[in-house]
Amino acid sequence: MLYKTQGIVLHSLPYKDVYTILHIYTKDFGRVSYMVARKRGKRSSVSQALFMPLSVLDLEVEHQNKRDIQRIKEVHLAFSASSFQLDPVKNVLALFLSEVLFRVVKDTQPDERMYAFLTDSVRILDSVEQGLANFHVAFLLNLLHYLGIFPNVEHPRDALYFDMLNGIFVCQQPTHPYYLQSAETVVFQRLLKMSYENMSLYAFSRQDRVRILHRIFEYYQLHLPDFKEIRSLQILQSLFD
């Protein structure tokens, strides 16, 4: 049976020379794997240019619950994020964020709030001019809401440590090693207030931003055991040297 839906490209993988396996987070089915034939001359109606990282697509698809890999019958861009191709920083950010999503978004059930956040983020990344160096930090922290692991921001005024394992701010040093010291805790409290609207107001050195990213990823790893190394992180960090 054919369905119409919309989806965000997370990852693509060549398959048997003539096909591509696409991992797409869809509005109606959650994360789905699709097979498409690679473009070969004028006969193919599917262009590989549609499957760049974070492309938002209008899809007509086959969907059978018992099938591991579904098929795309027709596909068009839902909107053109043209700046991703023109701006090398945005291009690498799209690659980086799509890899993160590929690692963390596993649910095959639809989530309208998650999907709206992701499509809004793509549109903002396409148009934003100020605070671009902090976009991925704002994205990673706000994504925690939709993954269900956002820290508890209600805490005592004299809280000195952030307990990363339990996602809470505490007054006493935790007995386990997964916590932030007081100076890092103050910074993290500020970071949790970052949004796309105010991210241009946050100023960090390259070293600080690298340290922040490693701490954020440490938090991801503690709460998402299957979270693996993000290969494009090194490329991203080199952009802001």
Helices and strands as residue ranges (DSSP letters): E 2-15, E 19-26, E 30-37, G 48-51, E 56-62, E 69-77, H 83-86, H 88-104, H 112-127, G 132-134, H 135-147, E 161-163, E 168-170, E 179-180, H 182-191, G 199-201, H 206-223, H 233-239
